[in-house]
Every structure is written in structure tokens, then in C-alpha cells.
């Protein structure tokens, strides 16, 4: 089953590698370059999973996550925060805002692909 995955990151090199990986895994890929664009895309496209960077222009990933979780019509969307912010307090904040998962950069593409399969498998 093809899933719709939104990659929300302002770093072009990361977007390119994540886009390649998700397409190779057989997913339909959407891209947002800042938090406001990510939120608009989530509301319009209803992706199955959002790979969400925390540090982005306009709205942070934390703010996007909080707004998605506040909207009951978006309840089924999985959110995996991908960030260089790896302190325990950052992880606790992200999970406390309703993220379904948290991975710190740098991460291996193998680990990310496995995590995405696991998160989307729970939905199928």
C-alpha cells in the first residue's frame, strides 16, 4: 500500500535524501520548506506521515505538531520529529506535544526507513 509522506525541512540536502529514500520505499512524497507551508500541506493533503524538522522558518516543528494535534480532523496523521535537538528536554517536549516519534540527526537512512515502516504498518 502506498502511503502519502510529507517531508517538512528547510535544508535542501536533507529534503533530497529523504525524498529519494521515501520514494524508494514506495511512498508518495510531498515537500514543505517551512513550518507554515508544512501546516498548510498537512491540512490540504492529509498525509499518512509527516517527517517534521523542529528548527524551521515561520513555524517550528513543535508549533506545527501542536497545531496538528489540536485539530481533531487531523488526528490520524502520524508525526515523526527529525531534529538535531537531542536533549532529553527536547525529546520530552516533542513527545508531550503529541509526536508519534522522535529521531535525532544525524540518523541512518536504514534506521529511518525501518521506523517509517513500523509507524505506517501500525496504520494499515
Backbone as ProteinMPNN parsed JSONL, in Angstrom:
{"seq_chain_A": "XXXXXXXXXXXXXXXXXXXXXXXXXXXXXXXXXXXXXXXXXXXXXXXXXXXXXXXXXXXXXXXXXXXXXXXXXXXXXXXXXXXXXXXXXXXXXXXXXXXXXXXXXXXXXXXXXXXXXXXXXXXX", "coords_chain_A": {"N_chain_A": [[0.839, -1.196, 0.0], [0.588, 2.15, -0.902], [1.712, 4.944, 0.808], [1.121, 8.344, 1.776], [3.585, 10.651, 2.29], [4.781, 13.429, 3.99], [7.528, 15.528, 3.748], [8.96, 17.763, 5.782], [11.159, 20.154, 5.896], [13.748, 22.576, 6.04], [16.235, 22.363, 4.958], [17.817, 21.884, 2.022], [19.5, 19.677, 1.148], [18.873, 17.627, 2.925], [16.16, 17.293, 2.396], [16.283, 16.321, -0.265], [17.64, 13.842, 0.077], [15.891, 12.508, 1.859], [13.565, 12.494, 0.338], [14.322, 10.875, -1.822], [14.777, 8.457, -0.435], [12.199, 7.905, 0.667], [10.651, 7.651, -1.657], [11.908, 5.462, -2.794], [11.112, 3.587, -0.973], [8.564, 3.316, -1.769], [6.62, 5.24, -1.337], [4.304, 7.996, -1.785], [5.449, 11.246, -2.16], [5.429, 14.374, -0.547], [6.52, 17.782, -0.214], [7.552, 20.294, 2.07], [8.906, 23.462, 2.795], [9.024, 25.113, 4.988], [7.614, 25.807, 8.261], [4.998, 26.943, 8.133], [4.196, 26.332, 5.536], [4.277, 23.59, 5.763], [2.182, 23.075, 7.604], [-0.033, 24.017, 6.132], [0.061, 22.232, 3.978], [-0.352, 19.805, 5.284], [-2.987, 20.15, 6.178], [-4.309, 20.381, 3.715], [-3.558, 18.113, 2.151], [-3.612, 15.862, 3.803], [-1.55, 13.879, 4.761], [-0.263, 10.534, 5.421], [1.897, 10.289, 7.06], [4.153, 12.556, 8.624], [7.347, 13.728, 8.229], [9.029, 15.641, 10.217], [10.933, 18.448, 10.645], [12.366, 20.155, 13.416], [13.564, 22.719, 13.748], [12.673, 25.207, 11.88], [11.89, 27.869, 9.515], [9.245, 30.338, 9.92], [7.101, 28.642, 11.291], [7.938, 26.535, 14.015], [8.809, 23.027, 14.113], [7.776, 21.985, 16.45], [5.651, 23.758, 16.937], [4.059, 23.279, 14.68], [3.404, 20.593, 15.099], [1.94, 20.821, 17.482], [-0.272, 22.343, 16.591], [-1.397, 20.609, 14.696], [-2.143, 18.464, 16.324], [-4.065, 19.731, 17.825], [-6.186, 19.895, 16.151], [-8.871, 18.047, 15.575], [-9.711, 16.837, 13.214], [-7.423, 16.064, 11.999], [-6.414, 13.94, 13.322], [-5.53, 11.296, 12.696], [-3.038, 11.452, 11.532], [0.329, 10.582, 11.447], [3.23, 11.702, 13.165], [6.642, 12.187, 12.879], [9.255, 13.499, 14.445], [12.199, 14.948, 13.275], [15.306, 15.902, 14.126], [18.125, 17.972, 15.096], [18.106, 18.608, 17.684], [18.685, 17.041, 20.431], [18.5, 16.809, 23.187], [17.274, 15.555, 26.323], [15.166, 17.115, 27.289], [14.217, 18.303, 24.95], [13.284, 16.083, 23.502], [11.3, 15.219, 25.284], [9.612, 17.45, 25.155], [8.76, 17.389, 22.457], [7.459, 14.879, 22.317], [5.572, 15.315, 24.252], [3.982, 17.181, 23.008], [2.616, 15.669, 21.298], [3.855, 14.199, 19.266], [4.49, 11.238, 17.362], [6.849, 9.98, 17.229], [10.451, 10.392, 17.57], [13.448, 11.32, 16.22], [16.918, 11.853, 16.303], [19.129, 13.94, 14.446], [22.443, 13.38, 13.272], [20.973, 10.62, 11.49], [20.734, 7.17, 10.549], [19.843, 6.172, 7.25], [18.817, 3.665, 6.99], [17.841, 3.088, 9.561], [15.882, 5.085, 9.716], [14.158, 4.377, 7.584], [13.244, 1.908, 8.535], [11.919, 2.754, 10.832], [9.877, 4.351, 9.741], [8.48, 2.406, 8.266], [7.564, 0.862, 10.408], [5.945, 2.733, 11.785], [3.99, 3.324, 9.846], [2.995, 0.84, 9.327], [1.516, 0.247, 11.548], [-0.736, 1.534, 10.985], [-1.963, 0.5, 8.796]], "CA_chain_A": [[0.0, 0.0, 0.0], [1.335, 3.401, -0.971], [1.34, 5.959, 1.79], [1.485, 9.717, 1.464], [4.532, 11.126, 3.298], [5.217, 14.821, 3.854], [8.844, 15.86, 4.282], [8.956, 19.185, 6.133], [12.515, 20.504, 6.31], [14.237, 23.731, 5.282], [17.585, 22.075, 4.471], [17.629, 21.209, 0.721], [20.198, 18.389, 1.05], [18.11, 16.649, 3.701], [14.934, 17.044, 1.642], [16.616, 15.483, -1.419], [17.934, 12.47, 0.5], [14.674, 11.913, 2.415], [12.637, 12.286, -0.775], [14.821, 9.682, -2.528], [14.543, 7.299, 0.431], [10.763, 7.614, 0.786], [10.185, 7.158, -2.962], [12.462, 4.116, -2.932], [10.277, 2.748, -0.112], [7.277, 3.172, -2.425], [5.652, 6.223, -0.85], [4.065, 9.252, -2.498], [6.161, 12.233, -1.346], [5.124, 15.807, -0.587], [7.613, 18.524, 0.413], [7.306, 21.642, 2.575], [10.21, 24.051, 3.133], [8.96, 25.841, 6.261], [6.535, 25.338, 9.112], [3.688, 27.396, 7.664], [3.902, 25.526, 4.352], [4.018, 22.232, 6.267], [0.842, 23.048, 8.189], [-0.991, 24.158, 5.034], [0.093, 20.984, 3.209], [-0.994, 18.785, 6.122], [-4.438, 20.381, 6.155], [-4.819, 20.195, 2.364], [-3.249, 16.798, 1.567], [-3.841, 14.788, 4.787], [-0.588, 12.779, 4.594], [-0.297, 9.469, 6.424], [3.038, 10.507, 7.953], [4.928, 13.781, 8.425], [8.723, 13.764, 8.725], [8.962, 17.052, 10.58], [12.103, 19.082, 11.262], [11.951, 21.047, 14.502], [14.039, 24.086, 13.538], [12.312, 25.696, 10.547], [11.339, 29.231, 9.498], [7.801, 30.589, 10.019], [6.636, 27.901, 12.472], [8.838, 25.425, 14.33], [8.169, 21.72, 14.069], [6.983, 21.849, 17.675], [4.406, 24.515, 16.746], [3.26, 22.552, 13.695], [2.904, 19.408, 15.785], [0.919, 21.259, 18.429], [-1.47, 22.748, 15.853], [-1.995, 19.414, 14.092], [-2.781, 17.699, 17.398], [-5.215, 20.49, 18.319], [-7.238, 19.793, 15.142], [-9.365, 16.669, 15.624], [-9.86, 16.282, 11.869], [-6.099, 15.594, 11.57], [-5.981, 13.027, 14.386], [-4.895, 10.067, 12.234], [-1.743, 11.704, 10.897], [1.499, 10.256, 12.262], [4.286, 12.721, 13.105], [7.968, 11.785, 13.325], [10.133, 14.665, 14.502], [13.591, 14.707, 12.891], [15.945, 17.135, 14.55], [19.434, 17.943, 15.744], [17.876, 18.894, 19.101], [18.575, 15.712, 21.02], [18.492, 16.781, 24.659], [16.096, 14.898, 26.899], [14.061, 18.078, 27.386], [13.669, 18.474, 23.598], [12.518, 14.866, 23.205], [10.101, 15.265, 26.132], [8.727, 18.484, 24.628], [8.174, 16.892, 21.214], [6.517, 13.796, 22.615], [4.492, 15.927, 25.025], [3.111, 17.906, 22.079], [1.83, 14.697, 20.542], [4.577, 13.499, 18.199], [4.445, 9.782, 17.469], [8.224, 9.505, 17.306], [11.468, 11.435, 17.63], [14.779, 10.837, 15.834], [17.884, 12.948, 16.256], [20.077, 13.989, 13.331], [22.284, 12.574, 12.063], [20.422, 9.278, 11.679], [21.0, 6.348, 9.366], [18.667, 6.026, 6.401], [18.278, 2.342, 7.283], [17.03, 3.224, 10.78], [14.711, 5.898, 9.406], [13.253, 3.579, 6.762], [12.631, 0.913, 9.42], [10.985, 3.466, 11.719], [8.734, 4.744, 8.919], [7.707, 1.173, 8.019], [6.92, 0.491, 11.671], [4.883, 3.702, 12.083], [2.917, 3.207, 8.863], [2.441, -0.505, 9.447], [0.536, 0.281, 12.629], [-1.902, 2.251, 10.472], [-2.536, -0.205, 7.647]], "C_chain_A": [[0.874, 1.246, 0.0], [0.801, 4.368, 0.071], [1.812, 7.325, 1.316], [2.344, 10.242, 2.614], [4.919, 12.568, 2.985], [6.578, 14.976, 4.505], [8.845, 17.364, 4.517], [10.315, 19.538, 6.717], [12.993, 21.662, 5.444], [15.64, 23.521, 4.721], [17.485, 21.258, 3.179], [18.292, 19.837, 0.623], [19.456, 17.288, 1.793], [16.831, 16.282, 2.954], [15.212, 16.088, 0.483], [16.858, 14.044, -0.985], [16.702, 11.784, 1.082], [13.66, 11.598, 1.313], [13.03, 11.022, -1.552], [14.498, 8.424, -1.728], [13.067, 6.925, 0.483], [10.182, 7.105, -0.534], [10.681, 5.736, -3.198], [11.655, 3.116, -2.092], [8.855, 2.603, -0.666], [6.21, 4.163, -1.995], [5.486, 7.389, -1.823], [4.64, 10.349, -1.6], [5.674, 13.651, -1.619], [6.264, 16.518, 0.142], [7.127, 19.897, 0.863], [8.634, 22.185, 3.087], [10.203, 24.895, 4.407], [7.724, 25.368, 7.024], [5.15, 25.727, 8.639], [3.248, 26.579, 6.446], [3.572, 24.089, 4.765], [2.591, 22.122, 6.795], [-0.238, 23.13, 7.109], [-1.08, 22.857, 4.223], [-0.583, 19.856, 3.983], [-2.511, 18.938, 6.056], [-5.043, 20.069, 4.787], [-4.697, 18.737, 1.897], [-3.513, 15.614, 2.497], [-2.857, 13.62, 4.606], [-0.748, 11.732, 5.699], [0.765, 9.705, 7.488], [3.714, 11.829, 7.595], [6.304, 13.575, 9.046], [9.01, 15.238, 8.956], [10.224, 17.528, 11.286], [11.606, 20.024, 12.346], [12.332, 22.498, 14.21], [13.811, 24.514, 12.095], [11.823, 27.131, 10.644], [9.81, 29.219, 9.591], [7.196, 29.956, 11.27], [7.646, 26.796, 12.743], [8.074, 24.106, 14.177], [7.319, 21.473, 15.303], [5.634, 22.554, 17.525], [3.477, 23.813, 15.75], [2.62, 21.339, 14.359], [1.752, 19.77, 16.726], [-0.381, 21.626, 17.706], [-2.173, 21.559, 15.189], [-2.748, 18.628, 15.167], [-4.006, 18.414, 17.98], [-6.411, 20.387, 17.373], [-7.701, 18.337, 15.05], [-9.498, 16.032, 14.249], [-8.535, 15.732, 11.332], [-5.558, 14.499, 12.491], [-5.216, 11.8, 13.893], [-3.506, 10.232, 11.655], [-0.615, 11.417, 11.881], [2.551, 11.348, 12.08], [5.572, 12.146, 13.696], [8.85, 13.028, 13.274], [11.555, 14.228, 14.18], [14.359, 15.975, 13.195], [17.331, 16.916, 15.129], [19.3, 18.197, 17.244], [17.619, 17.585, 19.839], [18.589, 15.658, 22.534], [17.21, 16.125, 25.155], [14.906, 15.847, 26.975], [13.413, 18.317, 26.025], [12.791, 17.287, 23.225], [11.209, 14.884, 23.999], [9.106, 16.295, 25.614], [8.016, 17.979, 23.373], [7.137, 15.81, 21.462], [5.319, 14.338, 23.394], [3.505, 16.689, 24.152], [2.339, 16.952, 21.167], [2.541, 14.018, 19.386], [4.504, 11.998, 18.447], [5.843, 9.183, 17.587], [9.19, 10.667, 17.226], [12.797, 10.793, 17.251], [15.726, 12.03, 15.749], [18.81, 12.787, 15.048], [21.484, 13.992, 13.922], [21.723, 11.193, 12.418], [20.742, 8.478, 10.429], [19.706, 6.206, 8.561], [18.011, 4.672, 6.652], [17.368, 2.406, 8.517], [15.755, 4.015, 10.511], [13.693, 5.094, 8.591], [12.522, 2.542, 7.614], [11.592, 1.57, 10.323], [9.717, 3.874, 10.963], [7.855, 3.52, 8.632], [6.928, 0.767, 9.261], [5.746, 1.421, 11.971], [3.718, 3.55, 11.114], [2.252, 1.839, 8.911], [1.354, -0.556, 10.506], [-0.776, 0.882, 12.156], [-2.653, 1.44, 9.417], [-3.708, -1.097, 7.994]], "O_chain_A": [[1.791, 1.372, 0.812], [-0.407, 4.576, 0.194], [2.774, 7.441, 0.557], [1.904, 10.278, 3.763], [5.328, 12.889, 1.869], [6.769, 14.608, 5.664], [8.743, 18.148, 3.574], [10.592, 19.258, 7.883], [12.682, 21.724, 4.254], [16.18, 24.416, 4.071], [17.117, 20.084, 3.216], [17.698, 18.916, 0.063], [19.417, 16.144, 1.339], [16.459, 15.111, 2.884], [14.453, 15.142, 0.27], [16.34, 13.118, -1.608], [16.483, 10.6, 0.827], [12.985, 10.569, 1.351], [12.176, 10.206, -1.897], [14.003, 7.441, -2.279], [12.722, 5.75, 0.357], [9.318, 6.228, -0.534], [9.955, 4.903, -3.741], [11.532, 1.946, -2.456], [8.039, 1.866, -0.112], [5.025, 3.953, -2.256], [6.398, 7.723, -2.58], [4.349, 10.38, -0.404], [5.527, 14.066, -2.768], [6.904, 15.931, 1.014], [6.392, 20.577, 0.147], [9.397, 21.468, 3.734], [11.256, 25.344, 4.858], [6.898, 24.624, 6.495], [4.218, 24.927, 8.732], [2.087, 26.185, 6.335], [2.692, 23.455, 4.183], [1.876, 21.176, 6.465], [-1.233, 22.406, 7.159], [-2.169, 22.438, 3.832], [-1.303, 19.045, 3.402], [-3.231, 17.952, 5.895], [-6.157, 19.553, 4.703], [-5.634, 18.193, 1.313], [-3.627, 14.48, 2.032], [-3.279, 12.498, 4.33], [-1.296, 12.011, 6.766], [0.576, 9.374, 8.658], [3.835, 12.179, 6.421], [6.42, 13.284, 10.237], [9.209, 15.996, 8.007], [10.545, 17.072, 12.383], [10.541, 20.624, 12.208], [11.521, 23.404, 14.4], [14.619, 24.237, 11.209], [11.392, 27.575, 11.709], [9.175, 28.189, 9.362], [6.822, 30.664, 12.205], [8.158, 26.182, 11.806], [6.844, 24.089, 14.12], [6.27, 20.834, 15.225], [4.6, 22.022, 17.931], [2.264, 23.759, 15.951], [1.426, 21.093, 14.193], [0.721, 19.098, 16.751], [-1.467, 21.262, 18.158], [-3.401, 21.515, 15.13], [-3.87, 18.178, 14.934], [-4.882, 17.773, 18.561], [-7.526, 20.751, 17.746], [-6.99, 17.493, 14.504], [-9.406, 14.811, 14.126], [-8.52, 15.018, 10.329], [-4.372, 14.172, 12.438], [-4.337, 11.307, 14.599], [-2.859, 9.241, 11.318], [-0.599, 11.936, 12.997], [2.74, 11.858, 10.976], [5.603, 11.685, 14.837], [9.155, 13.543, 12.199], [12.056, 13.256, 14.745], [14.101, 17.017, 12.592], [17.667, 15.825, 15.589], [20.261, 18.023, 17.993], [16.496, 17.084, 19.873], [18.682, 14.575, 23.113], [16.186, 16.147, 24.473], [13.767, 15.437, 26.752], [12.201, 18.511, 25.943], [11.692, 17.458, 22.698], [10.142, 14.6, 23.455], [7.898, 16.056, 25.628], [6.801, 18.129, 23.246], [6.056, 15.832, 20.874], [4.192, 13.877, 23.215], [2.334, 16.829, 24.504], [1.51, 17.382, 20.365], [1.899, 13.325, 18.596], [4.46, 11.544, 19.59], [6.006, 8.031, 17.99], [8.814, 11.782, 16.865], [13.227, 9.83, 17.886], [15.383, 13.076, 15.199], [19.214, 11.684, 14.682], [21.688, 14.566, 14.992], [21.968, 10.671, 13.505], [20.994, 9.05, 9.369], [18.615, 6.131, 9.127], [16.792, 4.541, 6.541], [16.269, 1.851, 8.518], [14.683, 3.67, 11.009], [12.498, 5.131, 8.882], [11.324, 2.323, 7.439], [10.518, 1.014, 10.552], [8.611, 3.753, 11.49], [6.632, 3.593, 8.744], [5.765, 0.374, 9.171], [4.674, 0.961, 12.364], [2.563, 3.641, 11.53], [1.076, 1.702, 8.573], [0.388, -1.308, 10.381], [-1.802, 0.763, 12.825], [-3.838, 1.67, 9.177], [-4.274, -1.743, 7.113]]}, "name": "protein", "num_of_chains": 1, "seq": "XXXXXXXXXXXXXXXXXXXXXXXXXXXXXXXXXXXXXXXXXXXXXXXXXXXXXXXXXXXXXXXXXXXXXXXXXXXXXXXXXXXXXXXXXXXXXXXXXXXXXXXXXXXXXXXXXXXXXXXXXXXX"}
